[in-house]
Structure formats: structure tokens, C-alpha cells
Amino acid sequence: MSDPVRAVLGEDQPIVREGVTAMLSRAGIKVVASVGNAVALVQAAAEEQPDVVITDIRMPPRFADDGLQAAVRIRATRPQTAVIVLSQFLDPSYAFDLVGEDPTGVGYLLKEKVASAEVLSDAIMRVVNGGSALDPDVICCLVGRKRKADPLGALTPREREVLALMAEGSSNSGIAERLSVTVPAVERHVTGIFLKLGLQQADATRHRRVLAVIEYLRN
């Protein structure tokens, strides 16, 4: 039997912290530390060296984006630790700050969507395995933004749908199921997206599927 995923949780409300801990435990994820402020979160991540850090964005001591900044710091000092931030706010700039230059092993979820252990545990397993877990509403907001020089302007509506699902972390087969099309059809759309965005030569080890969204929406 493989060892359980080890998690550090950051949440300033004790009741919520206990609820999330119980939810994760039911999903077979071991919470090795549970803290209520961003300073303690960074310290716990350094001491416990968990597989994943899960944190609220707004936390003490400033009650601003302390949790997000702690997550960014943890990623910078220990890239092998996956990070998921939970937010009440649909703010694409937070997602960009978290992702930085590398979209692997990160998640940005809206709290209202995390209503079950299955949703959260699925996101955790994706980021622990080097994938991403970006909330669909965040992706829709990013893809739908109007820009003076829109690098996505050459994409068809269907390619935009595929791009959004790619950024959520969906596989080609998962996209095909969601859109009720064949896997080869999805593969053709993915190839078209890479060609139109100039990513056909991108390094596959850096998850160019996610970079197709992140790099071209960053500006």
C-alpha cells in the first residue's frame, strides 16, 4: 500500500480548518499540520516538507493576500511541493501570481465549488502528480478578456473551449467526453491551438497544454 499524500493546511477560521481536515482525512489524505496564519504556514511547510500545501488566500497577519504570498514563497523555496489556494474571489491576477513561470503542481479553486471531499481530493491528486487544477470560472474569465493585441484571436470558438478545458487539467479523452466529440477531433484542435499560438516547439516537460493559456494570457 502506498503512503498517503501528506498535506499542510492554512486557514484562519478554526471551524473551517477542522472541517477541511476531516474532509481530507475521509479522502485518505493525511493533514500533518494545520495553521491559522501565513507565517506559520511557511514554517510548517519547511518543517513537514509535505506533498501539498492547501491555503486560503486572505489570512493573518495582514488579512490581505498573505496566504497567496506564502504559497508563492513555498513554491519558490521548495518547487516539489504542490500548492492549492482556495479563494472566495474570482481574481485572475491571483492565479497569475501563483502560477508564476511554471504551471505545474498548482491549483486555484473557488471555495464555493469545493463542496465535497471528491472535488478537493481530485484537485490535490492532480497537482501532486505535476498537473494543474484551475477553476473553470477563472479560466473562462481569462479566456474571455478583451485585450488590445489578443493572441487568442486566431482561435475558433471550439478551440477556445478546448483551451479552457486543457487549462483545467483535462486530458484529451476527458475533453472529448465533456464536448461529446471524438478523441482524434480533440487532438486536431489541440494541434491547431499549438500552431496558432506558436507553441509547437515548446518543451513538453513544462506542460505546454497549460502554458498555452498561462503564457499567452499573462500580458
C-alpha positions as CSV (number, residue, x, y, z in Angstrom):
1,M,0.0,0.0,0.0
2,S,1.4,3.4,-1.0
3,D,1.9,6.1,1.6
4,P,-0.9,8.7,1.9
5,V,-0.5,12.1,0.5
6,R,0.8,14.5,3.2
7,A,-0.8,17.9,3.4
8,V,-0.3,21.2,5.3
9,L,-3.4,23.3,5.6
10,G,-3.6,27.0,6.1
11,E,-7.0,28.5,7.2
12,D,-7.6,31.2,9.8
13,Q,-11.1,30.1,10.8
14,P,-10.9,27.2,13.2
15,I,-14.2,25.7,12.3
16,V,-13.4,25.7,8.6
17,R,-9.9,24.3,9.3
18,E,-11.4,21.4,11.2
19,G,-14.0,20.8,8.5
20,V,-11.4,20.7,5.7
21,T,-9.1,18.5,7.8
22,A,-11.9,16.0,8.3
23,M,-12.9,16.1,4.6
24,L,-9.3,15.4,3.6
25,S,-9.0,12.6,6.1
26,R,-12.0,10.9,4.7
27,A,-10.4,11.1,1.3
28,G,-7.3,9.3,2.6
29,I,-5.1,12.5,2.7
30,K,-3.1,13.0,5.9
31,V,-3.0,16.5,7.3
32,V,0.4,16.7,9.0
33,A,0.0,20.4,10.1
34,S,-3.0,22.8,10.3
35,V,-2.2,26.5,10.9
36,G,-4.1,29.8,11.1
37,N,-1.7,32.4,9.6
38,A,0.7,32.8,6.7
39,V,3.9,32.9,8.8
40,A,3.1,29.6,10.5
41,L,2.2,28.2,7.1
42,V,5.6,28.8,5.6
43,Q,7.3,27.4,8.7
44,A,5.1,24.3,8.7
45,A,5.8,23.7,5.0
46,A,9.6,23.9,5.7
47,E,9.4,21.6,8.7
48,E,7.0,19.0,7.4
49,Q,8.0,19.0,3.7
50,P,4.5,17.9,2.7
51,D,3.4,16.7,-0.7
52,V,0.9,19.6,-1.0
53,V,0.0,22.9,0.8
54,I,-3.6,24.0,0.8
55,T,-4.3,27.5,1.9
56,D,-6.8,30.3,1.9
57,I,-5.7,33.5,0.2
58,R,-6.7,36.0,2.8
59,M,-5.1,35.2,6.1
60,P,-3.4,36.9,9.1
61,P,-1.3,38.8,9.8
62,R,-2.4,41.4,7.2
63,F,-5.7,39.8,6.2
64,A,-4.8,40.6,2.6
65,D,-3.2,38.1,0.2
66,D,-0.9,36.7,2.9
67,G,-1.9,33.1,2.1
68,L,-1.2,33.5,-1.6
69,Q,2.2,35.1,-0.9
70,A,3.0,32.3,1.4
71,A,2.2,29.8,-1.3
72,V,4.4,31.7,-3.8
73,R,7.2,31.6,-1.3
74,I,6.8,27.9,-0.7
75,R,6.8,27.2,-4.4
76,A,10.0,29.3,-4.8
77,T,11.9,27.5,-2.0
78,R,10.5,24.0,-2.5
79,P,9.2,23.5,-6.0
80,Q,8.5,19.9,-5.5
81,T,5.7,20.8,-3.0
82,A,2.4,21.2,-4.9
83,V,0.2,24.1,-3.9
84,I,-3.6,24.8,-3.9
85,V,-5.1,28.1,-3.0
86,L,-8.7,28.4,-2.1
87,S,-10.5,31.8,-2.7
88,Q,-13.8,33.4,-2.3
89,F,-12.8,35.8,-5.1
90,L,-12.6,35.4,-8.8
91,D,-9.4,37.3,-9.4
92,P,-7.2,36.2,-12.4
93,S,-4.3,38.2,-11.1
94,Y,-4.1,35.9,-8.1
95,A,-3.9,32.9,-10.4
96,F,-1.1,34.5,-12.4
97,D,0.8,35.4,-9.2
98,L,0.5,31.8,-8.1
99,V,1.5,30.2,-11.4
100,G,4.5,32.4,-12.0
101,E,6.6,30.9,-14.8
102,D,5.6,27.3,-14.1
103,P,2.1,26.0,-14.2
104,T,2.9,22.5,-12.9
105,G,1.8,21.4,-9.5
106,V,-0.6,24.4,-8.7
107,G,-4.3,24.8,-8.2
108,Y,-6.6,27.8,-7.8
109,L,-10.1,26.8,-6.6
110,L,-13.1,28.9,-5.6
111,K,-14.3,27.9,-2.2
112,E,-18.0,27.7,-3.2
113,K,-17.1,25.0,-5.7
114,V,-15.3,22.8,-3.1
115,A,-18.4,21.2,-1.7
116,S,-17.2,17.7,-1.4
117,A,-14.1,15.6,-0.5
118,E,-14.1,14.2,-4.0
119,V,-13.7,17.6,-5.7
120,L,-10.8,18.7,-3.4
121,S,-9.1,15.3,-3.4
122,D,-9.2,15.1,-7.2
123,A,-7.6,18.5,-7.4
124,I,-4.9,17.5,-4.9
125,M,-4.0,14.4,-6.7
126,R,-3.7,16.3,-10.0
127,V,-1.3,18.9,-8.6
128,V,0.7,16.3,-6.6
129,N,1.2,14.4,-9.9
130,G,2.5,17.5,-11.6
131,G,-0.7,18.7,-13.2
132,S,-2.8,21.8,-12.6
133,A,-6.2,22.4,-11.1
134,L,-7.5,25.8,-12.2
135,D,-11.2,26.6,-11.5
136,P,-13.3,26.7,-14.7
137,D,-14.7,30.1,-13.8
138,V,-11.1,31.5,-13.6
139,I,-10.2,30.1,-17.0
140,C,-13.4,31.4,-18.6
141,C,-12.6,34.9,-17.2
142,L,-9.1,34.7,-18.5
143,V,-10.0,33.4,-22.0
144,G,-12.9,35.9,-22.3
145,R,-10.8,39.0,-21.5
146,K,-10.5,41.6,-24.2
147,R,-7.0,42.8,-25.0
148,K,-5.6,45.3,-27.4
149,A,-3.5,42.6,-29.1
150,D,-5.3,39.4,-28.4
151,P,-3.1,36.4,-29.0
152,L,-6.1,34.1,-28.9
153,G,-7.9,36.0,-31.7
154,A,-6.9,33.4,-34.3
155,L,-8.6,30.6,-32.3
156,T,-12.0,29.3,-33.3
157,P,-14.8,29.1,-30.7
158,R,-14.3,25.3,-30.4
159,E,-10.5,25.8,-30.0
160,R,-11.2,28.2,-27.1
161,E,-13.4,25.6,-25.4
162,V,-10.7,23.0,-25.8
163,L,-8.1,25.5,-24.5
164,A,-10.2,26.2,-21.4
165,L,-10.6,22.5,-20.6
166,M,-6.9,22.0,-21.2
167,A,-6.1,24.6,-18.6
168,E,-8.4,22.9,-16.1
169,G,-6.1,19.9,-16.4
170,S,-8.4,17.7,-18.6
171,S,-6.9,15.0,-20.8
172,N,-7.8,14.7,-24.4
173,S,-10.2,11.9,-23.6
174,G,-11.7,14.0,-20.8
175,I,-12.2,16.9,-23.2
176,A,-13.8,14.6,-25.7
177,E,-16.3,13.4,-23.1
178,R,-17.1,16.9,-22.0
179,L,-17.6,18.2,-25.5
180,S,-19.2,15.0,-26.9
181,V,-16.7,14.6,-29.7
182,T,-14.1,12.0,-30.6
183,V,-10.6,12.0,-29.2
184,P,-9.0,12.4,-32.6
185,A,-11.1,15.5,-33.1
186,V,-9.8,16.9,-29.8
187,E,-6.2,16.1,-30.9
188,R,-6.7,18.1,-34.1
189,H,-8.0,21.1,-32.1
190,V,-5.0,20.8,-29.7
191,T,-2.6,20.7,-32.6
192,G,-4.3,23.7,-34.1
193,I,-4.1,25.7,-30.8
194,F,-0.3,25.0,-30.5
195,L,0.3,26.0,-34.1
196,K,-1.7,29.2,-33.8
197,L,0.0,30.2,-30.5
198,G,3.5,29.3,-31.7
199,L,3.9,26.5,-29.1
200,Q,4.6,23.6,-31.5
201,Q,8.2,23.7,-30.4
202,A,7.5,24.3,-26.7
203,D,9.1,22.0,-24.1
204,A,6.6,19.3,-23.4
205,T,8.1,18.7,-19.9
206,R,6.8,22.1,-18.8
207,H,3.2,21.2,-19.6
208,R,2.7,23.3,-22.8
209,R,-1.0,22.4,-22.6
210,V,-1.3,24.8,-19.6
211,L,1.3,27.2,-20.9
212,A,-1.0,27.6,-23.9
213,V,-3.3,29.5,-21.5
214,I,-0.8,30.9,-19.0
215,E,1.9,32.4,-21.2
216,Y,-0.4,33.9,-23.7
217,L,-2.8,35.4,-21.2
218,R,-0.2,36.8,-18.9
219,N,0.1,40.1,-20.8
